[in-house]
Amino acid sequence: MTDDMLRSVELTRIGPARFKATNARGGETFFGTGGEDPDFTPVELLLAAIAGCSALDVEAITHKRASSTTFDVHAEGHKVRDADGNHLTGIRLSFDVDFPEGPEGDAARDRVQAAIEMSRDRLCTVSRTVQLGAGIDYETVSR
């Protein structure tokens, strides 16, 4: 694989149970355990990543016809602990998308469900990775 296919983030501990994630372009986000601070938990980041990835796909497809007047996505899942360990079940995305009246809006509305299905079945790297169950290698780097 080529380097342009590689995606990475760096994590830095910034306090007790709080981390900063930095991407290769210098963007930052913060997360923690969801205690007193407003930071996202890792599970919330996963839900946001799934919803965000699909939202970008659906918006890119429908925007070719008309710009939405409303575009909201709700992501949810149940965190469970069972024989398989901790994981989410019942992950669900709900799209609330509306377009202006008229032929362009009608054309965009007609594409929403197909765009959602394309994102779910082929386009969204995040949800596809979760659905396919990609393995993760863990390693220790000692200093």
C-alpha positions as CSV (number, residue, x, y, z in Angstrom):
1,M,0.0,0.0,0.0
2,T,1.1,3.5,-0.7
3,D,1.7,6.2,2.0
4,D,-1.2,8.3,0.6
5,M,-3.5,5.5,1.8
6,L,-2.1,5.6,5.4
7,R,-4.3,7.4,8.0
8,S,-3.0,8.1,11.5
9,V,-3.5,10.1,14.7
10,E,-1.3,10.7,17.6
11,L,-2.6,10.7,21.2
12,T,-1.1,12.6,24.1
13,R,-2.2,12.4,27.7
14,I,-3.2,15.9,28.9
15,G,-4.5,15.0,32.3
16,P,-6.0,12.2,34.4
17,A,-8.2,10.2,32.0
18,R,-8.0,12.9,29.3
19,F,-6.2,12.7,26.0
20,K,-5.7,15.0,22.9
21,A,-5.8,13.4,19.5
22,T,-3.9,15.2,16.7
23,N,-4.1,14.3,13.0
24,A,-1.4,14.7,10.4
25,R,-2.8,18.1,9.4
26,G,-2.6,19.5,12.9
27,G,-6.3,19.2,13.8
28,E,-7.0,18.4,17.4
29,T,-9.8,16.9,19.4
30,F,-10.0,15.9,23.0
31,F,-11.6,12.9,24.8
32,G,-11.8,11.3,28.2
33,T,-13.9,9.1,30.4
34,G,-16.9,11.4,30.3
35,G,-16.6,12.5,33.9
36,E,-16.7,16.2,34.8
37,D,-15.3,17.5,31.6
38,P,-17.4,17.9,28.4
39,D,-15.0,15.8,26.3
40,F,-16.4,12.9,24.2
41,T,-15.8,9.4,25.4
42,P,-14.1,7.0,23.0
43,V,-17.5,5.3,22.4
44,E,-19.1,8.7,21.6
45,L,-16.2,9.4,19.2
46,L,-16.9,6.1,17.4
47,L,-20.6,7.0,17.0
48,A,-19.6,10.4,15.8
49,A,-17.1,8.9,13.3
50,I,-19.7,6.5,12.0
51,A,-22.4,9.2,11.7
52,G,-19.9,11.8,10.3
53,C,-18.6,9.4,7.7
54,S,-22.0,8.5,6.4
55,A,-23.3,12.1,6.6
56,L,-20.4,13.3,4.4
57,D,-21.2,10.5,1.9
58,V,-24.9,11.3,1.8
59,E,-24.3,15.0,1.6
60,A,-21.9,14.6,-1.2
61,I,-24.3,12.6,-3.2
62,T,-27.5,14.7,-2.6
63,H,-25.7,18.0,-2.8
64,K,-25.2,17.4,-6.5
65,R,-28.9,18.0,-6.9
66,A,-29.7,20.5,-4.2
67,S,-28.3,21.9,-0.9
68,S,-30.2,20.6,2.1
69,T,-32.2,23.0,4.3
70,T,-31.9,20.5,7.2
71,F,-29.2,17.8,7.7
72,D,-29.1,16.1,11.1
73,V,-27.9,12.6,11.9
74,H,-28.6,10.9,15.2
75,A,-26.3,8.0,16.1
76,E,-26.9,5.6,19.0
77,G,-25.9,2.2,20.2
78,H,-26.1,0.2,23.4
79,K,-22.9,-0.4,25.3
80,V,-22.9,-4.0,26.7
81,R,-20.6,-6.3,28.6
82,D,-21.1,-9.9,27.8
83,A,-19.1,-13.1,27.0
84,D,-17.5,-11.1,24.1
85,G,-16.4,-8.3,26.4
86,N,-17.4,-4.7,26.1
87,H,-18.9,-3.6,22.8
88,L,-21.8,-1.8,21.2
89,T,-24.9,-3.5,19.9
90,G,-27.8,-2.1,18.0
91,I,-25.9,0.7,16.4
92,R,-28.3,2.9,14.5
93,L,-28.1,6.0,12.4
94,S,-31.2,8.2,11.8
95,F,-31.0,10.8,9.1
96,D,-33.3,13.9,9.1
97,V,-32.6,15.5,5.8
98,D,-34.8,18.1,4.0
99,F,-34.4,20.0,0.8
100,P,-36.1,23.1,-0.7
101,E,-39.3,22.7,-2.7
102,G,-38.9,22.4,-6.4
103,P,-37.5,20.0,-9.0
104,E,-33.9,20.1,-7.6
105,G,-35.1,19.5,-4.1
106,D,-37.3,16.6,-5.3
107,A,-34.3,15.1,-7.1
108,A,-32.2,15.3,-4.0
109,R,-35.0,13.9,-1.8
110,D,-35.3,11.0,-4.3
111,R,-31.6,10.1,-3.8
112,V,-31.4,10.2,0.1
113,Q,-32.3,6.5,0.7
114,A,-30.0,5.3,-2.1
115,A,-27.2,7.5,-0.8
116,I,-27.6,6.1,2.7
117,E,-27.5,2.6,1.4
118,M,-24.4,3.3,-0.7
119,S,-22.7,4.8,2.4
120,R,-23.7,1.8,4.5
121,D,-22.8,-0.9,2.0
122,R,-19.8,0.5,0.2
123,L,-18.6,4.0,0.8
124,C,-18.2,4.8,4.6
125,T,-14.8,3.5,5.6
126,V,-15.7,3.8,9.3
127,S,-18.9,1.8,9.3
128,R,-17.6,-0.7,6.8
129,T,-14.6,-1.3,9.1
130,V,-16.9,-1.9,12.0
131,Q,-19.2,-4.1,9.9
132,L,-16.3,-6.2,8.5
133,G,-14.6,-6.5,11.9
134,A,-11.1,-5.5,11.0
135,G,-8.4,-6.9,13.3
136,I,-6.3,-4.5,15.4
137,D,-2.7,-5.2,16.3
138,Y,-1.5,-3.9,19.6
139,E,2.2,-3.3,20.4
140,T,4.3,-1.8,23.1
141,V,7.1,0.7,22.4
142,S,9.4,0.8,25.4
143,R,11.7,3.7,26.2
